[in-house]
Amino acid sequence: MIYYHLSFQNPLSHFVDIKITIKDNQQQELYLQLPAWRPGRYELQHFAQKLRAVTATANGESIAIEKVTKDRWQVQTKGAKEIEVSYSFFARQMDAGGSWLDEEQLYLNPINCLMAIEGREHEPCQLQLQLPEEWQVACGLPETEKHMLEAATFDELADSPFIASDTLKRETFEMGGYTFHIWLQGDCQLDWEKLKKDFAGFTKEQLEVFGDFPVKEYHYLNEILPYRYYHGVEHSHSTVITLGPGELLMTPSLYKEFVGVSSHELFHTWNIKKIRPKEMLPYNLTQENYFKTGYVAEGITTYYGDYMLARSGFFSAEAYFEELNTTLQRYFADYSRHNLSVADSSFDLWLDGYKPGTPDRKVSIYIKGALTALLLDLQLRKTTDNKANLDVVMRTLWEQFGKKDIGYTEKDYAQIVAEVAGQSFQPYFEKYINGTQDIEPALDEALRYVGCTLVQQQNSLIYESKYGFKLASDGSANVTAIAPASPASELLSMDDELVALNGRKLESNLQQLLALEPQEMELTLFRDKQLRAVRLEPNGKTFYSKYTVQKRQDATDAEKQNFKLWLKQQF
């Protein structure tokens, strides 16, 4: 067993003191490895930058410890049977993948700061927390003694975040023979009964998809913050969700986000924590784990996160369409869909998956992945006359791969889809997964099977639709995106600061001025601190169109029945 001890002296310094005790050592040279990234966010995060003063001792004396890579250390043990490694970790990142220490709580993701002992990763681990006596601990790991957690392996320890505090609140509900704990840390007014009812609703639907659940107990670890925030990260026995502001938690918009992200993260307990790409089984936490199936891991999960809320009745059909429409707007908000497939964008997550990056270069595996999942679900329903759907694909993945701890490949996934459909779905994969063909015609056709249609509407913002450029969402007149082959593409540049239209100062009034239909459009702007003027002229094309899913008035009775089978709601 490997022993980890956590303590702190001054919580306002945000430094957590960590001691690792390695017993029964047989190595002259011992190596310790800190993870370089965390599952759920596929980019290197270099957690070692937050460590301070790494030292080692044996038999009460200091021994040599040397850093040999950015996050790997070598200890000269001199044959000692018991080694202690000590260091401090700066815990001041409040998001669902970070860690935080202050006078009110210790919230920690062990993957951020605990080192693995090379060659002994499969041994049990004990985590002793030196905390105020009255503090509770919320965690997916068992608390074998007060403030003591145990994990079967280092991977399980690294994948088990916890919140420790004397202000934690908890409610529990049962579903399908499994126990679900909802923990809240933070100041908020919550309707617990409504929350448990809504959580039970989407949990029941998800259990119906897969048939059973990977773990007996599951923990929602919620950090409710006093400011606007939204983030969630999945784990094998739990999820961490950071959300705020707390005083608005039960307002419709924020509560919808709370339930939505919780549904999304629960689905991940099957899809990625157990149903995992072959490239990530097991995780290699020291380097990139390239994979092309992000459209399965994240895209299908994004689809099901909201879809389960419609099937459980939390969303009306109209409310669900609003969520779909938001996804559509995000998809059509740039032109990356013409340049890089969703499969290749998955591979490139490790390059720039979580920042804007080069304009129009890559698509979001969450957004396009969700739309291709919707398309696949509806196409399967149509092809099989409602005898099969995406539920069957996911349950098959669970039975053949997830339950058996076997990683799936792109080929495995495509083969399962073909088996469920009873025919090849190669065109779907060639066009929309590995290719960049427009999805709109196929999606409209698929939606017609359930009595709906995909409606294209002209963007009401004139500078976007007519001239092809977008402005910052904060109300400033800074150019943030430019449509290819648009009037703006010839004369404007990213980050241009627009200051006047036809001599009139711009003060969040560009749309209003363009609505007056001026005969010409002369923009005065600053580019690289220099004043310039350009004249834009429409070219007869429109840009940044809006797309919405709508029910068709001419839907047949059969299509209305298909709709009911899809959403479990009347048309």
C-alpha positions as CSV (number, residue, x, y, z in Angstrom):
1,M,0.0,0.0,0.0
2,I,1.1,3.6,-0.8
3,Y,0.3,6.2,1.9
4,Y,-0.6,9.8,1.1
5,H,-1.0,12.4,3.9
6,L,-2.5,15.9,3.2
7,S,-2.5,18.8,5.6
8,F,-2.2,22.6,5.6
9,Q,-0.9,25.3,7.9
10,N,-2.4,28.6,6.6
11,P,-5.5,28.0,4.3
12,L,-5.3,31.6,3.0
13,S,-1.9,30.7,1.5
14,H,-3.7,28.0,-0.6
15,F,-0.8,25.7,-0.1
16,V,-1.6,22.0,0.7
17,D,1.3,20.0,2.3
18,I,1.6,16.5,0.8
19,K,3.6,13.6,2.2
20,I,4.0,10.3,0.4
21,T,5.2,7.3,2.4
22,I,6.5,4.4,0.3
23,K,7.1,1.3,2.3
24,D,8.7,-2.0,1.3
25,N,10.9,-0.3,-1.2
26,Q,13.1,-2.6,-3.3
27,Q,14.6,0.0,-5.6
28,Q,17.9,1.7,-5.5
29,E,16.5,4.3,-7.9
30,L,12.8,5.2,-7.3
31,Y,10.8,7.2,-9.8
32,L,7.7,9.2,-9.0
33,Q,5.4,10.5,-11.8
34,L,2.9,13.4,-11.5
35,P,0.1,13.3,-14.1
36,A,0.4,15.8,-17.0
37,W,-3.3,16.0,-17.8
38,R,-6.6,14.9,-16.5
39,P,-9.3,12.8,-18.3
40,G,-12.2,14.9,-19.4
41,R,-10.0,17.6,-20.7
42,Y,-7.8,16.4,-23.5
43,E,-4.9,18.8,-23.3
44,L,-1.6,18.8,-21.4
45,Q,-2.0,20.9,-18.2
46,H,1.4,20.5,-16.6
47,F,0.2,20.3,-13.0
48,A,3.9,20.2,-11.9
49,Q,4.0,24.0,-12.2
50,K,2.0,24.2,-9.0
51,L,4.4,22.1,-6.8
52,R,6.9,23.7,-4.4
53,A,9.9,22.3,-2.5
54,V,10.0,18.6,-3.4
55,T,12.2,16.8,-0.9
56,A,12.8,13.2,0.2
57,T,14.0,11.5,3.4
58,A,14.8,8.0,4.6
59,N,15.7,6.8,8.1
60,G,15.2,10.4,9.3
61,E,17.8,11.8,6.9
62,S,17.6,13.7,3.6
63,I,18.3,11.8,0.5
64,A,18.8,12.9,-3.1
65,I,15.7,13.6,-5.2
66,E,16.1,15.0,-8.7
67,K,13.7,16.2,-11.3
68,V,14.4,14.3,-14.6
69,T,11.5,15.5,-16.7
70,K,8.9,18.3,-16.3
71,D,6.8,16.1,-14.0
72,R,9.0,13.0,-13.1
73,W,11.4,12.7,-10.2
74,Q,14.2,10.2,-9.3
75,V,15.0,9.3,-5.7
76,Q,18.4,7.7,-4.8
77,T,17.1,5.5,-2.0
78,K,20.4,4.0,-0.8
79,G,18.6,0.8,-0.3
80,A,16.2,2.2,2.4
81,K,13.0,0.2,2.9
82,E,10.8,3.3,3.7
83,I,10.9,6.6,1.8
84,E,9.1,9.8,2.4
85,V,8.6,12.4,-0.3
86,S,7.2,15.8,0.7
87,Y,6.1,18.9,-1.2
88,S,3.5,21.6,-1.3
89,F,0.8,22.2,-3.8
90,F,-0.8,25.5,-4.7
91,A,-4.6,24.9,-4.6
92,R,-6.2,28.0,-6.1
93,Q,-8.1,26.9,-9.2
94,M,-11.8,26.9,-8.7
95,D,-13.3,24.9,-11.6
96,A,-14.5,21.4,-11.9
97,G,-11.1,20.1,-12.8
98,G,-9.0,22.1,-10.3
99,S,-8.4,22.3,-6.6
100,W,-9.1,25.0,-4.0
101,L,-8.1,25.6,-0.4
102,D,-9.4,28.4,1.9
103,E,-10.6,28.8,5.5
104,E,-13.9,27.2,4.6
105,Q,-13.0,24.1,2.6
106,L,-10.4,21.9,1.0
107,Y,-11.6,20.9,-2.5
108,L,-9.1,18.7,-4.3
109,N,-8.7,16.7,-7.5
110,P,-5.9,14.3,-6.6
111,I,-4.9,14.0,-10.2
112,N,-3.7,17.6,-9.9
113,C,-1.1,16.9,-7.2
114,L,-0.5,13.3,-6.1
115,M,2.5,11.5,-7.6
116,A,2.4,7.8,-8.7
117,I,5.2,5.5,-7.7
118,E,6.4,3.9,-10.9
119,G,5.9,0.2,-10.9
120,R,3.5,0.2,-8.0
121,E,0.5,2.0,-9.5
122,H,-1.7,-1.1,-9.1
123,E,-1.2,-1.2,-5.3
124,P,-3.9,0.1,-2.9
125,C,-3.6,3.7,-1.7
126,Q,-4.5,5.3,1.6
127,L,-5.2,9.0,1.8
128,Q,-5.1,10.5,5.2
129,L,-6.6,14.0,5.5
130,Q,-5.5,16.2,8.4
131,L,-8.6,18.3,8.8
132,P,-10.6,20.1,11.5
133,E,-12.5,17.5,13.4
134,E,-16.0,18.8,12.5
135,W,-15.3,18.8,8.7
136,Q,-17.2,16.2,6.5
137,V,-15.7,14.6,3.4
138,A,-17.7,14.2,0.2
139,C,-16.0,11.7,-2.1
140,G,-16.7,8.7,-4.2
141,L,-14.0,6.7,-2.3
142,P,-14.9,4.9,0.9
143,E,-14.0,6.7,4.2
144,T,-12.6,3.7,6.1
145,E,-11.9,5.9,9.2
146,K,-12.8,9.5,9.9
147,H,-10.9,11.6,7.3
148,M,-9.2,8.5,5.8
149,L,-10.0,7.4,2.2
150,E,-8.8,4.3,0.5
151,A,-8.5,3.4,-3.2
152,A,-7.7,0.1,-4.9
153,T,-5.1,1.7,-7.3
154,F,-3.4,4.9,-8.0
155,D,-5.7,5.5,-11.0
156,E,-8.8,5.2,-8.8
157,L,-7.3,7.6,-6.3
158,A,-6.4,10.1,-9.0
159,D,-10.0,9.8,-10.4
160,S,-11.6,10.6,-7.0
161,P,-12.0,14.3,-6.2
162,F,-13.3,15.3,-2.8
163,I,-14.7,18.3,-0.9
164,A,-14.0,18.6,2.8
165,S,-15.9,21.3,4.8
166,D,-18.1,21.8,7.8
167,T,-20.8,23.4,5.6
168,L,-21.5,20.6,3.2
169,K,-25.1,19.7,2.6
170,R,-26.3,16.3,1.2
171,E,-29.4,14.6,0.0
172,T,-29.7,11.0,-1.3
173,F,-32.1,9.2,-3.6
174,E,-32.4,5.6,-4.8
175,M,-33.0,4.5,-8.4
176,G,-32.9,1.0,-9.8
177,G,-31.1,-0.4,-6.8
178,Y,-28.3,2.3,-6.9
179,T,-27.7,5.1,-4.5
180,F,-27.1,8.7,-5.7
181,H,-25.7,11.4,-3.3
182,I,-26.1,15.1,-4.1
183,W,-23.6,17.2,-2.2
184,L,-23.6,21.0,-2.1
185,Q,-20.9,23.3,-1.0
186,G,-21.7,27.0,-1.1
187,D,-24.4,29.5,-0.3
188,C,-27.7,28.9,-2.1
189,Q,-31.4,28.4,-1.6
190,L,-32.4,25.0,-3.0
191,D,-35.7,23.2,-3.5
192,W,-34.4,19.8,-2.6
193,E,-37.5,17.9,-3.4
194,K,-37.8,19.4,-6.9
195,L,-34.1,18.7,-7.4
196,K,-34.3,15.0,-6.4
197,K,-37.4,14.5,-8.5
198,D,-35.7,16.0,-11.6
199,F,-32.5,14.1,-11.0
200,A,-34.4,10.8,-10.5
201,G,-36.2,11.5,-13.8
202,F,-33.2,11.7,-16.0
203,T,-31.4,8.9,-14.0
204,K,-34.3,6.5,-14.7
205,E,-34.1,7.3,-18.4
206,Q,-30.4,6.7,-18.6
207,L,-30.6,3.4,-16.7
208,E,-33.2,2.3,-19.2
209,V,-30.7,3.0,-22.0
210,F,-28.0,0.8,-20.6
211,G,-29.8,-1.6,-18.3
212,D,-27.5,-1.2,-15.3
213,F,-25.0,1.2,-13.7
214,P,-21.2,0.8,-13.4
215,V,-21.1,1.6,-9.7
216,K,-23.3,1.0,-6.7
217,E,-23.0,4.5,-5.3
218,Y,-22.5,7.8,-7.2
219,H,-21.7,11.3,-5.8
220,Y,-22.6,14.7,-7.3
221,L,-20.0,17.1,-5.8
222,N,-21.4,20.6,-6.4
223,E,-19.4,23.7,-5.8
224,I,-22.0,26.5,-5.8
225,L,-20.2,29.8,-6.3
226,P,-21.2,33.4,-5.6
227,Y,-20.4,34.4,-9.2
228,R,-21.4,33.3,-12.7
229,Y,-19.8,30.0,-13.6
230,Y,-20.5,26.7,-15.4
231,H,-18.3,23.7,-15.6
232,G,-18.5,19.9,-15.0
233,V,-16.1,17.0,-15.1
234,E,-16.9,13.3,-15.0
235,H,-15.3,10.6,-12.8
236,S,-16.0,6.9,-12.3
237,H,-17.9,7.3,-9.0
238,S,-18.7,11.0,-9.1
239,T,-18.8,14.3,-10.9
240,V,-17.6,17.7,-9.9
241,I,-19.9,20.6,-11.0
242,T,-19.0,24.3,-10.4
243,L,-22.0,26.6,-10.9
244,G,-23.1,30.0,-10.0
245,P,-24.2,32.5,-8.8
246,G,-25.8,30.5,-5.9
247,E,-28.6,33.0,-5.2
248,L,-30.0,32.4,-8.7
249,L,-29.7,28.6,-8.6
250,M,-33.4,28.0,-8.6
251,T,-34.2,30.6,-11.3
252,P,-35.3,28.8,-14.6
253,S,-32.2,29.6,-16.6
254,L,-29.6,28.6,-14.1
255,Y,-31.5,25.6,-12.7
256,K,-31.9,24.3,-16.3
257,E,-28.1,24.5,-16.6
258,F,-27.7,22.7,-13.3
259,V,-29.9,19.8,-14.3
260,G,-28.5,19.7,-17.8
261,V,-24.8,19.5,-16.8
262,S,-25.7,16.9,-14.2
263,S,-27.5,14.7,-16.8
264,H,-24.5,15.1,-19.1
265,E,-22.0,14.1,-16.5
266,L,-24.0,11.1,-15.3
267,F,-24.1,9.8,-18.9
268,H,-20.3,9.9,-18.9
269,T,-20.2,7.3,-16.1
270,W,-20.9,4.8,-18.9
271,N,-19.7,6.7,-22.0
272,I,-15.9,7.4,-21.5
273,K,-15.4,6.3,-18.0
274,K,-16.3,2.7,-19.0
275,I,-17.1,2.7,-22.7
276,R,-13.7,4.0,-23.6
277,P,-11.6,4.4,-26.8
278,K,-8.9,1.8,-27.2
279,E,-6.3,4.5,-27.2
280,M,-7.3,5.4,-23.6
281,L,-7.5,2.0,-22.0
282,P,-5.6,2.4,-19.8
283,Y,-5.1,6.2,-19.6
284,N,-1.5,7.2,-20.1
285,L,-1.4,10.3,-17.8
286,T,2.2,11.2,-18.8
287,Q,1.5,12.3,-22.4
288,E,-1.1,12.9,-25.1
289,N,-3.6,10.1,-25.7
290,Y,-4.6,10.8,-29.3
291,F,-8.1,9.5,-30.4
292,K,-10.5,10.2,-33.2
293,T,-13.7,9.1,-31.5
294,G,-14.5,12.3,-29.5
295,Y,-17.7,12.4,-31.5
296,V,-18.7,9.3,-29.5
297,A,-17.2,10.2,-26.1
298,E,-18.3,13.8,-26.0
299,G,-20.7,14.3,-28.9
300,I,-23.1,11.5,-28.1
301,T,-22.9,12.5,-24.4
302,T,-23.8,16.1,-25.3
303,Y,-26.8,14.8,-27.3
304,Y,-28.0,12.5,-24.6
305,G,-27.5,15.1,-21.8
306,D,-30.4,17.2,-23.1
307,Y,-32.3,14.4,-24.8
308,M,-32.7,12.5,-21.5
309,L,-34.3,15.7,-20.1
310,A,-36.9,15.6,-22.9
311,R,-37.6,11.9,-22.4
312,S,-38.0,12.3,-18.7
313,G,-40.4,15.3,-19.1
314,F,-38.1,17.9,-17.6
315,F,-38.1,19.6,-21.0
316,S,-41.2,20.0,-23.0
317,A,-40.7,19.4,-26.7
318,E,-40.5,23.1,-27.3
319,A,-38.0,23.6,-24.5
320,Y,-35.9,20.8,-25.9
321,F,-36.0,22.4,-29.4
322,E,-34.7,25.6,-27.8
323,E,-31.6,23.6,-26.7
324,L,-31.2,22.0,-30.1
325,N,-31.5,25.4,-31.7
326,T,-28.8,26.8,-29.5
327,T,-26.6,23.9,-30.6
328,L,-27.4,24.6,-34.2
329,Q,-26.5,28.3,-33.8
330,R,-23.2,27.4,-32.3
331,Y,-22.4,25.0,-35.1
332,F,-23.3,27.5,-37.8
333,A,-21.5,30.4,-36.1
334,D,-18.3,29.7,-37.9
335,Y,-17.1,28.1,-41.1
336,S,-14.8,25.4,-39.6
337,R,-17.3,22.8,-40.6
338,H,-16.0,23.1,-44.2
339,N,-12.4,22.6,-43.2
340,L,-11.8,19.8,-40.6
341,S,-13.9,16.8,-39.9
342,V,-15.2,16.0,-36.4
343,A,-12.9,12.9,-36.3
344,D,-9.8,15.0,-37.1
345,S,-10.9,17.7,-34.7
346,S,-11.0,15.1,-32.0
347,F,-7.4,14.1,-32.8
348,D,-6.5,17.8,-32.7
349,L,-8.0,18.4,-29.2
350,W,-4.4,18.1,-27.9
351,L,-3.4,21.1,-30.1
352,D,-6.0,23.7,-29.4
353,G,-9.3,22.0,-28.5
354,Y,-10.2,24.3,-25.7
355,K,-9.4,27.7,-27.1
356,P,-10.6,29.7,-30.1
357,G,-7.4,29.0,-32.0
358,T,-7.0,29.7,-35.7
359,P,-10.3,31.0,-37.2
360,D,-12.5,28.4,-39.0
361,R,-9.9,25.6,-38.6
362,K,-11.7,23.0,-36.5
363,V,-15.2,22.0,-35.3
364,S,-16.3,21.3,-31.7
365,I,-16.6,17.6,-31.0
366,Y,-19.3,18.5,-28.5
367,I,-21.4,20.5,-31.0
368,K,-20.9,18.7,-34.2
369,G,-20.7,15.5,-32.3
370,A,-24.2,16.1,-30.8
371,L,-25.7,17.0,-34.2
372,T,-24.2,13.9,-35.8
373,A,-25.6,11.8,-32.9
374,L,-29.1,13.3,-33.5
375,L,-28.8,12.6,-37.2
376,L,-27.7,9.0,-36.5
377,D,-30.4,8.4,-33.9
378,L,-33.1,9.5,-36.4
379,Q,-31.6,7.7,-39.3
380,L,-31.5,4.5,-37.4
381,R,-35.1,4.9,-36.4
382,K,-36.1,5.4,-40.0
383,T,-34.0,2.6,-41.4
384,T,-35.3,0.0,-38.9
385,D,-38.9,1.3,-38.8
386,N,-38.3,2.2,-35.1
387,K,-37.0,-1.3,-34.2
388,A,-33.6,0.2,-33.3
389,N,-32.1,3.5,-32.5
390,L,-29.0,5.1,-30.9
391,D,-30.0,3.6,-27.5
392,V,-29.3,0.1,-28.9
393,V,-25.9,1.2,-30.2
394,M,-24.9,2.6,-26.8
395,R,-26.2,-0.5,-24.9
396,T,-24.2,-2.7,-27.3
397,L,-21.1,-0.7,-26.7
398,W,-21.7,-1.1,-23.0
399,E,-22.3,-4.8,-23.2
400,Q,-19.4,-5.7,-25.6
401,F,-16.8,-3.2,-24.5
402,G,-17.6,-1.2,-21.3
403,K,-18.6,-4.1,-19.1
404,K,-15.6,-6.1,-20.3
405,D,-13.1,-3.2,-19.9
406,I,-12.2,-3.5,-23.6
407,G,-11.4,-0.4,-25.6
408,Y,-13.3,0.2,-28.8
409,T,-11.9,1.5,-32.1
410,E,-13.4,3.6,-34.8
411,K,-14.0,0.4,-36.8
412,D,-15.7,-1.3,-33.8
413,Y,-18.2,1.6,-33.5
414,A,-19.0,1.8,-37.2
415,Q,-19.5,-2.0,-37.2
416,I,-21.9,-1.9,-34.3
417,V,-23.9,0.9,-36.0
418,A,-24.1,-1.2,-39.2
419,E,-25.3,-4.3,-37.2
420,V,-27.9,-2.3,-35.4
421,A,-29.1,-0.8,-38.7
422,G,-29.0,-4.1,-40.5
423,Q,-27.1,-2.4,-43.3
424,S,-23.9,-0.4,-44.0
425,F,-23.8,3.2,-42.7
426,Q,-20.6,3.9,-44.5
427,P,-22.0,7.1,-46.2
428,Y,-22.8,8.6,-42.8
429,F,-19.3,8.1,-41.6
430,E,-17.6,9.2,-44.8
431,K,-19.7,12.4,-45.2
432,Y,-20.4,13.6,-41.6
433,I,-17.8,12.0,-39.3
434,N,-14.6,11.7,-41.4
435,G,-15.7,14.2,-44.0
436,T,-16.9,17.8,-44.1
437,Q,-20.1,17.5,-46.2
438,D,-22.9,19.8,-45.3
439,I,-25.1,18.2,-42.7
440,E,-28.2,20.4,-43.3
441,P,-30.0,18.3,-46.0
442,A,-29.5,15.0,-44.2
443,L,-30.6,16.5,-40.9
444,D,-33.7,18.0,-42.4
445,E,-34.6,14.7,-44.0
446,A,-34.1,12.8,-40.8
447,L,-36.2,15.3,-38.8
448,R,-39.1,14.8,-41.3
449,Y,-39.4,11.2,-40.1
450,V,-40.5,12.6,-36.7
451,G,-42.8,15.3,-38.2
452,C,-40.3,18.1,-38.0
453,T,-38.1,20.1,-40.3
454,L,-34.9,22.2,-40.2
455,V,-35.7,25.8,-41.1
456,Q,-33.1,28.2,-42.4
457,Q,-33.7,31.9,-41.5
458,Q,-31.7,35.0,-42.4
459,N,-29.7,36.4,-39.5
460,S,-31.4,39.5,-38.2
461,L,-28.1,41.2,-37.5
462,I,-27.4,43.1,-40.7
463,Y,-23.6,43.3,-40.3
464,E,-23.5,39.5,-39.9
465,S,-25.9,38.5,-42.6
466,K,-25.2,41.1,-45.2
467,Y,-21.6,41.9,-44.7
468,G,-20.2,38.8,-43.0
469,F,-18.6,39.9,-39.8
470,K,-19.2,39.4,-36.1
471,L,-18.6,41.7,-33.1
472,A,-17.6,40.9,-29.6
473,S,-20.4,39.8,-27.3
474,D,-19.5,42.3,-24.6
475,G,-21.0,45.1,-26.6
476,S,-17.8,46.5,-27.9
477,A,-17.3,47.0,-31.7
478,N,-14.3,44.7,-32.0
479,V,-14.4,42.3,-34.9
480,T,-14.2,38.7,-33.7
481,A,-15.1,36.6,-36.8
482,I,-15.2,37.1,-40.6
483,A,-17.1,34.8,-43.0
484,P,-15.1,33.6,-46.0
485,A,-16.0,35.2,-49.3
486,S,-18.0,37.9,-47.6
487,P,-17.6,41.6,-48.2
488,A,-15.9,41.9,-44.8
489,S,-13.3,39.2,-45.8
490,E,-11.8,41.6,-48.3
491,L,-11.5,44.7,-46.1
492,L,-11.7,43.8,-42.4
493,S,-9.3,42.0,-40.1
494,M,-9.7,40.2,-36.8
495,D,-9.6,42.6,-33.8
496,D,-10.4,45.7,-35.9
497,E,-11.9,48.2,-33.5
498,L,-14.8,49.9,-35.3
499,V,-15.3,53.4,-34.2
500,A,-17.7,55.1,-36.7
501,L,-20.2,54.3,-39.5
502,N,-20.5,57.1,-42.1
503,G,-19.0,59.5,-39.6
504,R,-21.4,58.5,-36.8
505,K,-19.7,57.3,-33.6
506,L,-20.5,53.6,-32.8
507,E,-21.9,53.1,-29.3
508,S,-23.5,49.6,-29.5
509,N,-25.7,51.1,-32.3
510,L,-24.3,49.6,-35.5
511,Q,-27.4,47.4,-36.0
512,Q,-29.7,50.4,-35.6
513,L,-27.7,52.5,-38.0
514,L,-27.7,49.8,-40.6
515,A,-31.4,49.3,-40.2
516,L,-31.8,52.8,-41.6
517,E,-30.5,51.3,-44.9
518,P,-27.7,53.9,-45.7
519,Q,-26.8,54.1,-49.3
520,E,-23.1,53.4,-48.5
521,M,-21.2,51.9,-45.6
522,E,-18.0,53.6,-44.7
523,L,-16.5,52.2,-41.5
524,T,-13.8,54.0,-39.6
525,L,-11.7,51.8,-37.5
526,F,-8.5,51.3,-35.6
527,R,-6.2,48.5,-36.8
528,D,-2.9,48.0,-34.9
529,K,-3.4,51.4,-33.3
530,Q,-3.7,53.2,-36.7
531,L,-6.9,54.9,-38.0
532,R,-8.3,53.6,-41.2
533,A,-11.5,53.8,-43.3
534,V,-13.0,51.1,-45.5
535,R,-16.1,50.9,-47.7
536,L,-18.1,47.7,-47.6
537,E,-20.6,46.8,-50.3
538,P,-23.0,43.8,-50.3
539,N,-22.3,41.0,-52.7
540,G,-25.8,39.5,-52.9
541,K,-24.9,36.6,-50.6
542,T,-26.0,36.1,-47.0
543,F,-23.9,34.8,-44.1
544,Y,-24.3,33.3,-40.6
545,S,-27.8,32.0,-41.3
546,K,-29.9,30.8,-38.3
547,Y,-31.3,27.3,-38.2
548,T,-34.1,26.1,-36.0
549,V,-36.0,22.8,-35.6
550,Q,-39.7,23.2,-35.9
551,K,-42.7,20.9,-36.1
552,R,-44.3,20.6,-39.5
553,Q,-48.0,21.5,-39.8
554,D,-48.4,18.8,-42.5
555,A,-46.9,16.0,-40.3
556,T,-48.7,12.7,-40.8
557,D,-50.2,10.5,-38.1
558,A,-47.3,8.1,-38.6
559,E,-44.7,10.8,-38.2
560,K,-46.4,12.0,-35.1
561,Q,-46.2,8.5,-33.7
562,N,-42.5,8.4,-34.6
563,F,-42.1,11.7,-32.7
564,K,-43.7,10.2,-29.6
565,L,-41.4,7.2,-29.8
566,W,-38.4,9.5,-30.0
567,L,-39.2,12.0,-27.3
568,K,-41.8,10.1,-25.2
569,Q,-44.1,13.1,-25.7
570,Q,-47.2,13.9,-27.7
571,F,-46.5,15.7,-31.0
